[in-house]
Amino acid sequence: MDNARMTSSILFVCLGNICRSPLAEGAFRAEAARRGLDVMVDSAGTGSWHVGRPPDPRAQAEAKRHGVDISGLRARQVTPRDFRRFDRIVALDAQNFADLQAMRPGDGTARLSLLLDHVPGRAGSAVVDPYYGDAAGFGTCWDDVAAGARGLADEIAADGAQPKG
């Protein structure tokens, strides 16, 4: 991507970066591409347990059902640099939001929010963690992250994000 034209950068964050945040990254990438928004998108976890691992196979299968390939993503942990590198850091639940607030460096400039804060009537809600459940939970998770991706894309477009091209 041409950084001179980059208008927004977003980091999606959950606990381990193998379920919710890679699904959010995939859903947002697809939504941004559909709208022609020029954004940088990534995902990370507050924990380090899964660093270097691909998304959970159930998350990959759910994304694929929606025409989105997240198989090439690899888990990583949030770093202090992320708070300066990204315009927005979007947590998937309140605990990760609180953890991000606690680890935010003094010179961090990223705006923090919950993903569902960007969905009318869902502010303050968490995207449910499907990790310990069955495949159906990943469908519910996709529905939530897709709704959040649409709402966030609406806000970015309204803020004047430049289309690609």
Legacy VTK file of the C-alpha trace (Angstrom):
# vtk DataFile Version 3.0
C-alpha trace
ASCII
DATASET POLYDATA
POINTS 165 float
0.000 0.000 0.000
1.039 3.538 -0.677
1.480 5.078 2.788
1.205 8.595 1.363
-2.418 7.835 0.469
-3.227 5.807 3.582
-6.145 7.434 5.298
-6.808 5.063 8.158
-5.204 2.146 9.929
-7.018 -0.286 12.204
-5.858 -2.999 14.576
-8.451 -5.516 15.821
-7.629 -7.068 19.196
-8.899 -10.075 21.141
-7.194 -12.325 23.660
-5.240 -14.867 21.611
-5.580 -13.565 18.026
-6.768 -16.881 16.583
-10.583 -16.483 16.551
-12.362 -13.171 16.911
-9.720 -10.657 15.852
-8.648 -12.499 12.683
-12.337 -12.868 11.789
-12.781 -9.131 12.382
-9.697 -8.394 10.277
-11.023 -10.573 7.453
-14.541 -9.125 7.620
-13.216 -5.571 7.640
-10.776 -6.197 4.785
-13.662 -7.564 2.714
-15.907 -4.604 3.589
-13.159 -2.072 2.869
-12.428 -3.741 -0.485
-16.133 -3.735 -1.367
-16.278 0.018 -0.683
-12.885 0.795 -2.200
-11.494 2.196 1.066
-7.725 2.515 1.298
-6.952 1.297 4.819
-4.280 -0.702 6.577
-5.761 -3.531 8.660
-4.161 -5.961 11.106
-5.075 -7.995 14.161
-3.320 -8.966 17.379
-3.929 -10.440 20.806
-3.308 -9.144 24.285
-1.925 -12.589 25.207
1.071 -14.404 23.772
-0.146 -18.039 23.862
-0.714 -18.431 20.116
1.966 -16.157 18.607
2.917 -17.400 15.149
-0.067 -19.724 14.793
-2.717 -19.467 12.075
-6.337 -18.750 12.949
-8.364 -21.550 14.507
-9.545 -23.953 11.749
-13.160 -23.215 12.700
-12.538 -19.479 12.228
-10.915 -20.154 8.863
-13.885 -22.298 7.803
-16.402 -19.638 8.848
-14.546 -16.875 7.008
-14.285 -19.093 3.927
-18.068 -19.637 4.025
-18.324 -15.878 3.476
-15.714 -15.777 0.714
-12.906 -14.495 2.931
-9.534 -16.242 3.251
-7.805 -15.685 6.602
-5.539 -18.759 6.360
-2.423 -16.654 5.768
-2.819 -14.643 8.980
-0.561 -15.411 11.946
-1.180 -14.536 15.567
0.884 -11.816 17.147
0.797 -9.885 20.400
-0.014 -6.185 20.752
3.068 -3.996 21.195
3.488 -0.423 22.485
4.384 0.625 18.919
0.869 -0.371 17.793
-0.568 2.559 19.763
1.422 4.931 17.531
1.249 2.933 14.299
-2.548 2.595 14.109
-5.227 5.306 14.055
-7.720 2.988 15.717
-7.373 -0.025 17.956
-10.618 -1.948 18.200
-11.134 -4.454 21.022
-13.562 -7.345 20.760
-14.623 -7.306 24.431
-14.453 -5.200 27.587
-11.594 -7.129 29.194
-9.343 -6.685 26.174
-10.390 -3.022 26.015
-9.331 -2.595 29.663
-6.057 -4.443 29.004
-5.365 -2.147 26.044
-6.044 0.940 28.179
-3.617 -0.380 30.799
-0.824 -1.106 28.299
-1.273 2.090 26.270
1.977 4.095 26.343
1.873 7.780 27.212
2.624 8.742 23.609
-0.022 6.420 22.177
-2.283 8.203 19.711
-4.643 5.417 18.585
-8.354 5.808 19.366
-9.633 2.834 21.362
-13.110 1.387 20.965
-15.077 -1.817 21.178
-16.027 -3.269 17.803
-19.728 -3.327 18.581
-19.597 0.354 19.613
-19.759 0.908 15.846
-23.117 -0.889 15.532
-26.228 1.133 16.417
-27.798 -0.219 19.601
-24.838 -2.485 20.463
-22.447 -0.029 22.138
-20.633 -1.617 25.068
-21.401 -5.156 23.893
-18.788 -7.848 23.441
-18.268 -10.162 20.512
-18.718 -13.541 22.203
-15.594 -15.696 22.244
-16.433 -18.887 20.302
-13.178 -20.718 21.132
-14.551 -23.152 23.709
-17.830 -23.747 21.871
-18.868 -25.491 18.690
-18.768 -24.332 15.082
-22.128 -22.529 15.441
-20.451 -20.025 17.771
-18.138 -19.033 14.941
-21.183 -18.209 12.816
-22.507 -15.931 15.540
-19.053 -14.380 15.874
-18.924 -13.748 12.112
-22.314 -12.048 12.204
-21.053 -9.723 14.945
-17.714 -8.887 13.333
-19.356 -8.346 9.943
-21.864 -5.923 11.506
-18.984 -4.162 13.296
-16.991 -4.015 10.049
-19.904 -2.364 8.239
-20.414 0.182 11.020
-16.722 1.007 11.278
-16.439 1.303 7.493
-19.409 3.711 7.555
-17.555 5.890 10.069
-14.276 5.800 8.155
-16.025 6.664 4.889
-17.840 9.531 6.638
-14.470 10.759 7.985
-13.323 11.124 4.380
-11.255 7.994 3.730
-9.797 8.042 0.232
-10.939 5.349 -2.180
-8.261 3.166 -3.732
-7.201 3.890 -7.243
LINES 1 166
165 0 1 2 3 4 5 6 7 8 9 10 11 12 13 14 15 16 17 18 19 20 21 22 23 24 25 26 27 28 29 30 31 32 33 34 35 36 37 38 39 40 41 42 43 44 45 46 47 48 49 50 51 52 53 54 55 56 57 58 59 60 61 62 63 64 65 66 67 68 69 70 71 72 73 74 75 76 77 78 79 80 81 82 83 84 85 86 87 88 89 90 91 92 93 94 95 96 97 98 99 100 101 102 103 104 105 106 107 108 109 110 111 112 113 114 115 116 117 118 119 120 121 122 123 124 125 126 127 128 129 130 131 132 133 134 135 136 137 138 139 140 141 142 143 144 145 146 147 148 149 150 151 152 153 154 155 156 157 158 159 160 161 162 163 164
